[in-house]
Amino acid sequence: MSTDNRTHFNIADTINFNSAIDHIIELLNNSFVLLQNNSYGSSAFFAITALEETAKTHFSMYMAHDLSMKKNKDILMNHAKKHSLAISPVFKIGHRLSNTLGIEKVDELVLLANQKNGLMDLRNNAIYWYTDTDGTHFPKDYFDKNMAIELLLFSIESFDDSLVGYTDYSITASHMTDDLFKLAEQQYAKK
Protein backbone atom coordinates (compact mmCIF):
# COMPACT_ATOMS: atom_id res chain seq x y z
CA MET A 1 0.00 0.00 0.00
CA SER A 2 1.40 3.33 -1.03
CA THR A 3 1.73 5.93 1.66
CA ASP A 4 2.22 8.86 -0.69
CA ASN A 5 -0.03 11.85 -0.36
CA ARG A 6 -2.29 11.13 -3.36
CA THR A 7 -5.83 9.80 -3.69
CA HIS A 8 -8.60 9.37 -6.24
CA PHE A 9 -10.96 11.27 -3.96
CA ASN A 10 -11.33 15.01 -3.96
CA ILE A 11 -12.86 17.43 -1.50
CA ALA A 12 -12.11 20.56 -3.49
CA ASP A 13 -14.42 23.02 -1.78
CA THR A 14 -16.95 23.65 0.96
CA ILE A 15 -19.83 22.44 -1.19
CA ASN A 16 -18.22 19.01 -1.61
CA PHE A 17 -17.30 18.86 2.06
CA ASN A 18 -20.84 19.69 3.17
CA SER A 19 -22.24 17.12 0.73
CA ALA A 20 -19.92 14.52 2.27
CA ILE A 21 -21.27 15.52 5.71
CA ASP A 22 -24.82 14.94 4.47
CA HIS A 23 -23.83 11.57 3.01
CA ILE A 24 -22.26 10.38 6.28
CA ILE A 25 -25.22 11.55 8.33
CA GLU A 26 -27.51 9.66 5.95
CA LEU A 27 -25.48 6.49 6.56
CA LEU A 28 -25.68 7.03 10.32
CA ASN A 29 -29.43 7.62 10.14
CA ASN A 30 -29.84 4.50 8.01
CA SER A 31 -27.91 2.54 10.62
CA PHE A 32 -30.29 3.80 13.30
CA VAL A 33 -33.41 2.99 11.25
CA LEU A 34 -32.16 -0.55 10.64
CA LEU A 35 -31.41 -0.85 14.37
CA GLN A 36 -35.02 0.15 15.10
CA ASN A 37 -36.16 -2.59 12.71
CA ASN A 38 -34.04 -5.22 14.50
CA SER A 39 -31.78 -5.60 11.45
CA TYR A 40 -28.62 -5.53 13.55
CA GLY A 41 -26.15 -6.81 10.95
CA SER A 42 -27.27 -4.28 8.35
CA SER A 43 -27.22 -1.54 10.99
CA ALA A 44 -23.62 -2.46 11.85
CA PHE A 45 -22.69 -2.47 8.16
CA PHE A 46 -23.98 1.09 7.71
CA ALA A 47 -22.21 2.26 10.89
CA ILE A 48 -18.90 0.82 9.71
CA THR A 49 -19.44 2.30 6.24
CA ALA A 50 -20.05 5.72 7.83
CA LEU A 51 -16.77 5.28 9.71
CA GLU A 52 -14.99 4.59 6.40
CA GLU A 53 -16.61 7.58 4.72
CA THR A 54 -15.60 9.79 7.65
CA ALA A 55 -11.95 8.81 7.22
CA LYS A 56 -12.13 9.19 3.44
CA THR A 57 -13.63 12.66 3.72
CA HIS A 58 -11.17 13.81 6.38
CA PHE A 59 -8.02 12.59 4.67
CA SER A 60 -9.01 13.49 1.12
CA MET A 61 -9.01 17.14 2.18
CA TYR A 62 -5.26 16.92 2.78
CA MET A 63 -4.20 14.62 -0.04
CA ALA A 64 -3.49 15.52 -3.65
CA HIS A 65 -6.24 14.52 -6.05
CA ASP A 66 -4.81 12.17 -8.70
CA LEU A 67 -7.07 10.06 -10.90
CA SER A 68 -4.08 8.59 -12.73
CA MET A 69 -2.73 6.58 -9.80
CA LYS A 70 -3.51 2.89 -9.57
CA LYS A 71 -6.48 2.25 -7.29
CA ASN A 72 -4.61 -0.46 -5.38
CA LYS A 73 -2.04 2.19 -4.38
CA ASP A 74 -4.68 4.56 -2.96
CA ILE A 75 -4.87 4.19 0.82
CA LEU A 76 -8.42 5.58 0.77
CA MET A 77 -9.54 2.64 -1.39
CA ASN A 78 -8.61 0.21 1.40
CA HIS A 79 -11.46 -0.44 3.86
CA ALA A 80 -9.23 -1.69 6.68
CA LYS A 81 -6.89 1.31 6.40
CA LYS A 82 -9.86 3.68 6.55
CA HIS A 83 -10.99 2.00 9.77
CA SER A 84 -7.75 2.89 11.51
CA LEU A 85 -7.61 6.34 9.91
CA ALA A 86 -11.07 7.09 11.34
CA ILE A 87 -9.69 7.06 14.88
CA SER A 88 -8.13 10.46 15.53
CA PRO A 89 -5.38 10.95 18.11
CA VAL A 90 -7.89 12.72 20.38
CA PHE A 91 -10.61 10.09 20.01
CA LYS A 92 -10.53 8.91 23.62
CA ILE A 93 -10.12 12.34 25.23
CA GLY A 94 -13.85 12.99 25.29
CA HIS A 95 -16.05 11.20 27.80
CA ARG A 96 -19.35 10.84 25.96
CA LEU A 97 -18.53 7.48 24.38
CA SER A 98 -16.71 6.00 27.38
CA ASN A 99 -19.48 7.12 29.73
CA THR A 100 -21.98 5.22 27.58
CA LEU A 101 -20.02 2.13 26.58
CA GLY A 102 -17.35 1.99 29.26
CA ILE A 103 -13.66 2.55 28.62
CA GLU A 104 -13.00 -1.17 28.15
CA LYS A 105 -15.51 -1.38 25.27
CA VAL A 106 -14.10 1.79 23.68
CA ASP A 107 -10.59 0.31 23.92
CA GLU A 108 -11.86 -2.93 22.36
CA LEU A 109 -13.43 -1.06 19.43
CA VAL A 110 -10.31 1.07 18.89
CA LEU A 111 -8.23 -2.11 18.88
CA LEU A 112 -10.60 -3.69 16.34
CA ALA A 113 -10.34 -0.60 14.11
CA ASN A 114 -6.55 -0.79 14.23
CA GLN A 115 -6.22 -4.56 13.66
CA LYS A 116 -5.57 -5.77 10.14
CA ASN A 117 -8.97 -7.39 9.66
CA GLY A 118 -10.74 -6.40 12.88
CA LEU A 119 -13.61 -4.33 11.56
CA MET A 120 -13.33 -5.86 8.07
CA ASP A 121 -14.41 -9.23 9.44
CA LEU A 122 -17.31 -7.58 11.29
CA ARG A 123 -18.23 -5.59 8.18
CA ASN A 124 -18.32 -8.71 6.03
CA ASN A 125 -20.15 -10.78 8.63
CA ALA A 126 -22.73 -8.00 8.85
CA ILE A 127 -24.07 -8.65 5.36
CA TYR A 128 -22.76 -11.97 4.07
CA TRP A 129 -23.48 -15.52 5.15
CA TYR A 130 -20.89 -18.23 4.72
CA THR A 131 -20.14 -21.87 5.46
CA ASP A 132 -17.02 -23.25 7.13
CA THR A 133 -16.12 -26.43 9.01
CA ASP A 134 -18.26 -25.27 11.94
CA GLY A 135 -21.38 -24.92 9.79
CA THR A 136 -23.28 -22.14 8.09
CA HIS A 137 -23.18 -18.67 9.65
CA PHE A 138 -25.53 -15.72 9.13
CA PRO A 139 -25.32 -12.06 10.19
CA LYS A 140 -27.82 -12.72 13.00
CA ASP A 141 -25.24 -15.12 14.49
CA TYR A 142 -22.78 -12.25 15.03
CA PHE A 143 -24.82 -9.17 15.85
CA ASP A 144 -27.19 -8.27 18.60
CA LYS A 145 -28.78 -4.95 19.45
CA ASN A 146 -25.98 -3.83 21.76
CA MET A 147 -23.25 -4.55 19.25
CA ALA A 148 -25.08 -2.61 16.55
CA ILE A 149 -25.55 0.31 18.94
CA GLU A 150 -21.88 0.21 19.99
CA LEU A 151 -20.74 0.45 16.37
CA LEU A 152 -23.20 3.25 15.64
CA LEU A 153 -22.09 5.29 18.66
CA PHE A 154 -18.43 4.63 17.81
CA SER A 155 -18.99 5.87 14.27
CA ILE A 156 -20.85 8.99 15.44
CA GLU A 157 -17.96 9.80 17.76
CA SER A 158 -15.45 9.40 14.93
CA PHE A 159 -17.53 11.71 12.73
CA ASP A 160 -17.63 14.30 15.53
CA ASP A 161 -13.88 14.13 16.20
CA SER A 162 -12.79 14.10 12.57
CA LEU A 163 -15.11 16.42 10.67
CA VAL A 164 -17.07 18.74 12.93
CA GLY A 165 -15.68 22.26 12.98
CA TYR A 166 -14.32 22.59 9.46
CA THR A 167 -17.42 24.49 8.30
CA ASP A 168 -20.36 26.18 9.99
CA TYR A 169 -22.54 23.58 8.30
CA SER A 170 -20.62 20.74 9.97
CA ILE A 171 -21.27 22.32 13.36
CA THR A 172 -24.99 22.64 12.64
CA ALA A 173 -25.08 19.09 11.27
CA SER A 174 -23.40 17.78 14.41
CA HIS A 175 -26.55 18.69 16.35
CA MET A 176 -28.33 15.98 14.32
CA THR A 177 -25.66 13.41 15.14
CA ASP A 178 -25.70 14.48 18.80
CA ASP A 179 -29.44 13.81 18.85
CA LEU A 180 -28.89 10.47 17.12
CA PHE A 181 -26.23 9.59 19.70
CA LYS A 182 -28.70 10.31 22.51
CA LEU A 183 -31.44 8.20 20.89
CA ALA A 184 -29.11 5.23 20.43
CA GLU A 185 -27.63 5.70 23.90
CA GLN A 186 -31.09 5.43 25.44
CA GLN A 187 -31.49 1.97 23.91
CA TYR A 188 -28.12 0.67 25.03
CA ALA A 189 -28.32 -1.91 27.80
CA LYS A 190 -25.15 -1.68 29.87
CA LYS A 191 -23.88 -5.09 30.87
Secondary structure, 3 states (H helix, E strand, C coil): CCCCCEECCCCCCHHHHHHHHHHHHHHHHHHHHHHHCCCHHHHHHHHHHHHHHHHHHHHHCCCEECCCCCHHHCHHHCHHHHHHHCCCCCCCCCCHHHHHHCHHHHHHHHHHHHCCCHHHHHHHHHHCCEEECCEEECHHHCCCHHHHHHHHHHHHHHHHHHHCCCCHHHHHHHHHHHHHHHHHHHHCCCC
